[in-house]
């Protein structure tokens, strides 16, 4: 009887990782599209964050870098995408004031998963 209990407990312990949900490397892939327009005080960046995962996400944080002609970052700022970004959907964002630069790089550096919405 004790050996049967040991086999059951061993099965439960070794099966635990299967109940843990997806690994962190299965995080939502994002695609960012943006355009820049000059203002009287600098540049306004606006665009879309596309969430190509099965998870609705929130608290999406953007890292925006102003790049020089050689591709080096000359300035940086951070911004939030307001609201949720639905699974398979998109949400807009705007950064009202950036320094004028030849190009910009926008990356998602943070997010929180809300729920699994698509199988």
C-alpha positions in Angstrom: 0.0 0.0 0.0 2.8 2.4 0.8 4.5 1.8 -2.6 1.2 2.7 -4.4 1.1 6.0 -2.5 4.7 6.8 -3.3 4.0 6.2 -7.1 1.0 8.5 -7.0 2.9 11.2 -5.1 5.8 10.9 -7.5 3.4 11.3 -10.4 1.9 14.4 -8.9 5.3 16.0 -8.2 6.7 15.3 -11.7 3.5 16.5 -13.4 3.4 19.9 -11.6 5.2 21.8 -14.4 2.4 20.8 -16.9 -0.1 22.8 -14.8 2.1 26.0 -14.7 0.8 27.6 -17.9 2.9 28.8 -20.8 6.5 29.6 -20.3 7.7 33.3 -20.4 9.3 32.7 -23.8 5.8 32.3 -25.1 5.2 36.0 -24.4 3.1 38.1 -26.8 4.9 39.2 -29.9 4.4 42.8 -30.8 4.6 44.7 -34.0 4.8 48.5 -33.9 4.0 50.9 -36.7 4.5 54.6 -36.4 4.8 57.9 -38.3 6.5 61.1 -37.2 5.3 64.6 -37.9 7.2 67.8 -37.2 5.7 70.3 -34.7 6.8 73.8 -33.7 8.7 72.3 -30.8 10.0 69.0 -32.1 8.4 65.8 -33.5 5.2 64.0 -32.6 5.2 60.2 -33.0 2.0 58.3 -33.4 1.2 54.8 -34.3 -0.2 51.4 -33.5 1.0 48.5 -31.3 -0.2 45.2 -32.8 -0.6 42.2 -30.4 -0.1 39.1 -32.4 -0.6 36.7 -29.5 -3.5 34.8 -27.9 -3.4 37.0 -24.8 -5.1 40.4 -24.1 -2.3 42.5 -22.6 -2.3 45.8 -20.6 0.2 48.2 -19.1 2.2 48.2 -22.4 5.3 50.3 -22.0 7.2 51.7 -25.0 10.8 52.7 -25.2 11.4 55.3 -27.9 14.9 56.2 -29.1 16.0 59.1 -31.4 18.6 57.7 -33.7 21.4 59.6 -35.5 22.5 59.0 -39.1 24.8 56.2 -38.0 22.1 54.3 -36.1 23.2 55.3 -32.6 20.7 56.4 -30.0 21.0 60.1 -29.2 18.0 60.5 -26.9 15.4 58.3 -25.3 12.0 58.5 -23.7 9.3 56.1 -22.4 5.6 56.1 -23.0 2.5 54.0 -22.2 -0.1 52.5 -24.5 -3.4 53.4 -22.8 -5.9 50.6 -22.2 -5.7 47.0 -23.2 -4.3 45.6 -26.5 -6.6 42.7 -27.5 -5.3 39.4 -28.7 -4.8 39.6 -32.4 -5.7 43.3 -32.3 -4.1 46.7 -32.0 -4.2 49.9 -30.0 -2.9 53.4 -30.9 -0.4 55.5 -29.1 1.1 59.0 -29.4 4.2 60.6 -28.1 3.7 64.4 -28.3 7.3 65.7 -28.1 10.5 64.2 -29.3 13.7 65.8 -30.5 14.1 66.0 -34.2 16.2 63.1 -35.5 16.9 61.2 -38.8 15.0 58.2 -37.4 13.4 56.6 -34.4 13.2 53.2 -32.8 10.1 52.1 -30.9 10.1 48.9 -28.9 7.8 47.3 -26.3 9.7 46.8 -23.1 6.9 45.8 -20.7 3.4 44.4 -20.6 1.1 42.4 -18.3 -1.0 39.6 -19.5 -4.7 40.0 -18.8 -6.3 36.8 -20.1 -6.0 34.1 -22.7 -8.7 35.0 -25.3 -7.9 32.8 -28.3 -7.1 29.1 -28.3 
